[in-house]
């Protein structure tokens, strides 16, 4: 139940924040007008509202985490849960205050609150996977724009990643498991697909058919092998620039196949070394009967198979897909490090993200994103931007003049 618990916890935190704050400003409409007439500080008024909302949200989420983690048996990560759920609730506080400052009817606000929650449910990446959305808004490599503007996506991913990687049991093996999983994908799936593309290109060259299909194969091969040259220093393929339709020949493709064999041997060594190191750690932890019992108890208390299925995308049938001249990994996403990937283009469940040329863990990065969204909503509230935008659209929409009827003449 851990994946469902994390997801529902995020939605509960957002709902807490919205319901607490959505009527706060509309109740004070008369007071606000009087203070505006007296030139009193709008910033001080809003700061007092926000401070009280944040305090209430802190207490609500703290109580929720204490009860929820106790019932679900989540151990050692309560501070992470509270920090993320409190952050999500603060975002919802500011969203609710903006709604409250925009509309003049409490009935309208009660209608809008569920409407705001629905996108957070649908585009969180849990109910519908981002690569299974409509092609116009989906993405095979990362999270699409519609997902990146949802606070639920950032909050859920942050908690799922920290639960899967930082718990007391799995954290002992995570780095070694990451090397194993990535090396396994490279040597078994990536290398095979690269050789398939190379073979298809050779057949097209032999038939004298240098068409668009050949160019697509060569573009993928060139981009992937160039990326691999940058990833593994000292094991370069020097003929990458020959992988163009007007320069290619079968000798270059045969040389590429030999180079891929070298890469397979490299990744096999990395895999074996990581596997041996993990077995050594397990052997040390299970040397005696008491240690074996402690090991099994720790695994039972901290590791969660259902969550592992989510963060590794275990139930997906595809291990690899070709997309925009790239080979995209579809399995073991939690063990796949982003490489030369923009911050908002990082794949879902990535263990870390690249920010200002530095790697930052996903939990911290996602917290910063949600707080950034919260600050944006605070500035929008200060300038009353949502209400002014609505009024602007209202003036732009032409209205039909009212028809007046003349009184009947008897």
C-alpha positions in Angstrom: 0.0 0.0 0.0 3.0 2.4 0.2 2.7 3.8 -3.4 -1.1 4.5 -2.9 -0.4 5.9 0.6 2.2 8.4 -0.8 -0.1 9.5 -3.6 -3.2 9.9 -1.4 -1.1 11.8 1.2 -0.1 14.3 -1.5 -3.7 14.8 -2.5 -4.8 15.1 1.1 -2.1 17.8 1.7 -3.3 19.8 -1.3 -6.9 19.4 -0.2 -6.0 20.6 3.4 -4.3 23.7 2.0 -7.1 24.6 -0.4 -10.0 24.1 2.1 -8.3 26.1 4.9 -7.5 29.1 2.8 -10.1 29.3 0.0 -12.5 31.6 2.0 -10.0 33.6 4.0 -10.0 36.7 1.9 -13.6 36.7 0.6 -14.7 36.9 4.3 -12.7 40.1 4.7 -13.9 42.0 1.6 -15.3 44.9 3.6 -12.3 45.1 5.9 -10.0 45.0 2.8 -11.8 47.9 1.2 -11.7 50.0 4.3 -7.9 49.3 4.8 -7.3 50.1 1.1 -9.2 53.4 1.5 -6.9 54.2 4.6 -3.8 53.3 2.5 -2.9 50.5 4.9 -0.3 47.9 3.9 -1.7 45.1 1.7 1.5 43.2 2.1 1.2 43.1 5.9 -2.4 42.0 5.6 -1.5 39.2 3.2 1.6 38.2 5.3 -0.6 37.8 8.4 -3.0 35.6 6.4 -0.2 33.5 4.9 1.6 33.0 8.3 -1.6 31.7 9.9 -2.3 29.4 7.0 1.2 28.0 7.1 0.9 27.4 10.8 -2.4 25.5 10.4 -0.9 23.5 7.6 2.2 22.6 9.6 0.0 21.2 12.4 -2.4 19.4 10.0 0.4 17.7 8.0 2.4 16.8 11.2 -0.7 15.1 12.7 -1.4 13.3 9.4 2.1 12.0 9.0 2.3 10.8 12.6 -0.9 8.8 12.3 -0.4 7.7 8.7 3.2 6.5 9.0 2.3 4.7 12.3 -0.5 2.9 10.6 1.5 2.0 7.4 4.6 1.1 9.3 6.8 3.7 7.6 9.9 4.0 9.7 12.8 6.5 9.8 11.5 8.9 7.1 8.8 10.9 8.9 10.7 14.2 8.6 10.9 13.7 4.8 7.2 13.0 4.6 6.3 16.0 6.8 8.6 18.4 4.8 7.1 17.4 1.5 3.5 17.3 2.6 3.8 20.6 4.4 5.4 22.2 1.3 2.5 20.9 -0.9 0.0 22.2 1.6 1.7 25.7 1.6 1.4 25.7 -2.2 -2.3 24.9 -1.9 -2.7 27.7 0.7 -1.4 30.3 -1.7 -3.5 28.8 -4.5 -6.6 29.0 -2.3 -5.9 32.6 -1.2 -5.6 33.6 -4.9 -9.0 32.0 -5.6 -10.5 33.7 -2.5 -9.2 37.1 -3.7 -10.6 36.6 -7.2 -14.2 35.6 -6.8 -17.0 37.3 -4.9 -19.1 34.2 -4.1 -18.3 31.4 -1.7 -20.4 29.1 -3.8 -18.2 29.6 -6.8 -15.1 28.8 -4.7 -16.6 25.6 -3.4 -17.2 24.6 -7.1 -13.7 25.6 -8.1 -11.8 23.7 -5.4 -12.6 20.2 -6.7 -11.9 21.4 -10.3 -8.4 22.4 -9.1 -7.8 19.0 -7.5 -8.8 16.9 -10.6 -5.7 17.9 -12.7 -3.5 17.2 -9.7 -4.9 13.6 -9.7 -4.8 13.0 -13.5 -1.4 14.5 -14.3 0.6 13.4 -11.3 2.2 10.5 -13.2 0.6 7.9 -11.0 -2.9 7.3 -12.4 -1.9 7.8 -16.0 1.8 7.5 -17.0 3.3 10.4 -18.8 4.3 8.4 -21.8 0.8 7.0 -22.1 -0.9 10.4 -22.5 -2.2 11.7 -25.8 0.8 12.0 -28.2 0.3 15.8 -28.4 1.2 16.3 -24.7 3.1 13.1 -23.8 6.8 12.5 -23.6 8.9 9.3 -23.9 12.1 10.9 -22.4 10.9 13.0 -19.5 7.9 14.6 -17.9 5.7 16.7 -20.3 4.9 20.3 -19.6 1.4 19.5 -18.3 3.0 17.3 -15.6 5.7 19.8 -14.6 3.1 22.4 -13.7 1.4 20.1 -11.2 2.6 20.2 -7.6 1.3 16.7 -7.1 3.9 15.4 -9.6 6.8 17.0 -7.8 5.6 16.0 -4.3 4.8 12.4 -5.2 8.0 11.8 -7.1 10.1 13.3 -4.2 8.5 11.1 -1.6 8.6 7.9 -3.8 12.3 8.4 -4.6 13.3 9.1 -1.0 11.2 6.1 0.3 12.8 3.8 -2.3 16.4 4.9 -2.0 16.9 6.4 1.5 15.2 3.8 3.8 17.5 2.0 6.2 17.7 -1.3 4.2 17.8 -0.3 0.5 20.2 2.6 1.1 22.9 0.1 1.9 22.8 -1.4 -1.6 21.5 1.5 -3.8 24.8 2.7 -5.3 25.8 -0.9 -6.2 22.4 -1.8 -7.5 22.4 1.4 -9.6 25.6 0.3 -11.3 24.2 -3.2 -11.8 20.9 -2.1 -13.3 22.4 0.5 -15.7 25.2 -1.8 -16.9 22.7 -4.6 -17.4 20.5 -2.3 -19.6 23.5 -1.1 -21.6 25.0 -4.5 -22.3 21.7 -6.4 -22.9 19.3 -3.9 -24.5 21.1 -0.8 -25.7 24.0 -2.8 -27.4 21.5 -5.2 -29.1 19.4 -2.3 -30.5 22.5 -0.5 -31.7 23.7 -3.6 -33.5 20.2 -4.1 -35.0 20.3 -0.5 -36.4 23.8 -1.1 -37.7 22.8 -4.3 -39.5 19.7 -2.6 -41.0 22.0 0.2 -42.3 24.4 -2.2 -43.9 21.5 -4.0 -45.7 20.3 -0.7 -47.1 23.8 0.3 -48.2 24.2 -3.1 -49.9 20.9 -2.7 -51.8 22.0 0.7 -52.9 18.9 2.2 -51.2 20.2 5.4 -49.5 16.9 6.7 -48.5 15.3 8.5 -45.5 15.2 5.2 -43.5 19.0 4.9 -43.8 19.5 8.5 -42.6 17.3 7.8 -39.5 19.3 4.7 -38.6 22.6 6.7 -39.0 21.3 9.7 -37.0 20.4 7.5 -34.1 23.7 5.6 -34.2 25.7 8.8 -34.4 23.9 10.6 -31.6 24.0 7.5 -29.3 27.7 6.7 -29.9 28.6 10.4 -29.5 26.8 10.5 -26.2 28.6 7.3 -25.1 31.9 8.9 -26.1 31.2 11.7 -23.6 30.0 9.3 -20.9 32.9 6.9 -21.0 36.3 8.7 -21.3 39.1 6.7 -22.9 36.8 4.3 -24.8 35.9 6.5 -27.8 34.6 5.7 -31.2 36.6 8.0 -33.5 34.6 7.5 -36.6 31.3 8.9 -35.3 31.4 11.8 -37.9 31.4 9.2 -40.7 27.9 8.1 -39.7 26.2 10.3 -42.4 24.4 9.1 -45.5 26.9 10.7 -47.9 30.0 9.4 -46.0 29.0 6.0 -44.6 30.3 2.7 -45.8 30.1 -0.9 -44.5 33.6 -0.8 -43.1 32.6 2.0 -40.7 29.6 0.1 -39.5 31.6 -3.1 -39.0 34.1 -1.0 -36.9 31.1 0.3 -34.9 30.0 -3.2 -34.2 33.5 -4.1 -32.9 33.4 -0.9 -30.7 30.0 -1.9 -29.3 31.5 -5.3 -28.3 34.2 -3.4 -26.4 31.5 -1.4 -24.6 29.6 -4.7 -23.8 32.7 -6.1 -22.2 33.2 -2.9 -20.2 29.7 -2.9 -18.8 29.9 -6.6 -18.1 33.0 -5.9 -15.9 31.2 -3.1 -14.1 28.2 -5.3 -13.5 30.2 -8.2 -12.1 32.2 -5.9 -9.9 29.1 -4.3 -8.4 27.4 -7.7 -8.0 30.4 -9.1 -6.2 30.6 -6.1 -3.9 26.9 -6.4 -3.0 27.3 -10.1 -2.3 30.2 -9.3 0.0 28.1 -6.8 2.0 25.2 -9.3 2.3 27.6 -12.0 3.4 29.0 -9.7 6.2 25.5 -8.9 7.3 24.3 -12.5 7.4 27.5 -14.2 8.9 25.7 -15.6 11.9 22.1 -16.8 12.7 21.4 -13.7 14.7 22.6 -11.4 11.9 20.5 -13.3 9.3 17.4 -12.8 11.4 18.3 -9.1 11.8 18.9 -8.8 8.1 15.5 -10.4 7.3 13.7 -8.2 9.8 15.3 -5.1 8.4 14.3 -6.0 4.9 10.7 -6.7 6.1 10.5 -3.4 7.9 12.0 -1.0 5.4 11.9 -2.4 1.8 8.7 -2.4 -0.2 8.2 -4.5 -3.3 5.1 -2.6 -4.5 7.0 0.7 -4.5 9.9 -0.9 -6.2 7.6 -2.0 -9.0 6.5 1.6 -9.5 9.9 3.3 -9.4 11.5 0.6 -11.7 8.5 0.5 -14.1 8.6 -3.2 -13.7 5.2 -3.9 -15.3 6.1 -2.1 -18.6 6.7 -4.5 -21.4 9.3 -2.4 -23.1 12.9 -2.1 -21.8 13.9 0.4 -24.6 12.2 2.6 -27.1 13.5 4.8 -30.0 12.4 8.4 -29.7 13.7 11.4 -31.5 16.9 9.6 -32.6 17.6 8.4 -29.1 17.4 5.1 -27.3 15.3 5.7 -24.2 15.5 3.4 -21.1 12.1 2.4 -19.9 13.0 0.1 -17.0 14.8 0.6 -13.7 14.2 4.4 -13.9 15.2 4.9 -10.2 18.7 3.7 -11.1 19.1 5.8 -14.2 21.2 8.9 -13.7 20.3 11.9 -15.9 23.2 12.8 -18.3 23.3 16.1 -20.0 19.6 16.4 -19.4 17.9 19.8 -18.6 16.3 20.1 -15.2 12.7 20.0 -16.4 13.5 17.3 -19.0 14.6 14.7 -16.4 12.7 11.4 -16.5 10.2 10.5 -13.8 11.6 8.8 -10.7 15.2 10.0 -11.5 17.4 9.7 -8.4 18.7 13.3 -8.9 18.5 16.2 -11.2 21.0 18.6 -12.8 20.7 22.2 -11.5 23.2 24.9 -12.4 25.7 22.2 -13.7 25.5 20.4 -10.3 23.6 17.3 -9.3 21.0 17.7 -6.6 19.0 14.8 -5.1 15.4 14.6 -6.4 13.8 15.2 -3.0 15.6 18.5 -2.4 15.1 19.6 -6.1 11.4 18.9 -6.0 11.0 20.8 -2.7 12.7 23.8 -4.3 10.4 23.6 -7.3 7.2 23.6 -5.2 8.5 26.4 -3.0 9.2 28.3 -6.2 5.7 27.8 -7.4 4.5 28.9 -4.0 6.5 32.2 -4.1 5.1 32.8 -7.6 1.6 32.5 -6.3 2.4 34.8 -3.4 3.6 37.5 -5.8 0.5 36.9 -7.9 -1.7 37.4 -4.9 0.2 40.6 -3.9 -0.5 42.2 -7.2 -4.0 40.7 -7.4 -3.0 39.2 -10.8 -5.6 36.5 -11.1 -8.5 38.9 -10.6 -7.0 41.5 -12.9 -6.4 38.8 -15.6 -10.1 37.7 -15.3 -11.3 41.3 -15.6 -9.0 41.8 -18.7 -10.5 38.7 -20.4 -14.0 39.9 -19.5 -13.4 43.2 -21.3 -12.0 41.5 -24.4 -15.0 39.2 -24.8 -17.7 41.1 -26.7 -21.1 41.2 -25.0 -24.5 41.3 -26.7 -26.5 44.4 -25.9 -29.6 43.9 -23.9 -32.8 44.1 -25.7 -35.4 46.3 -24.2 -39.1 45.9 -24.8 -41.5 48.8 -25.1 -44.5 48.7 -22.9 -47.7 47.5 -24.5 -50.1 50.1 -25.8 -53.6 49.3 -24.8 
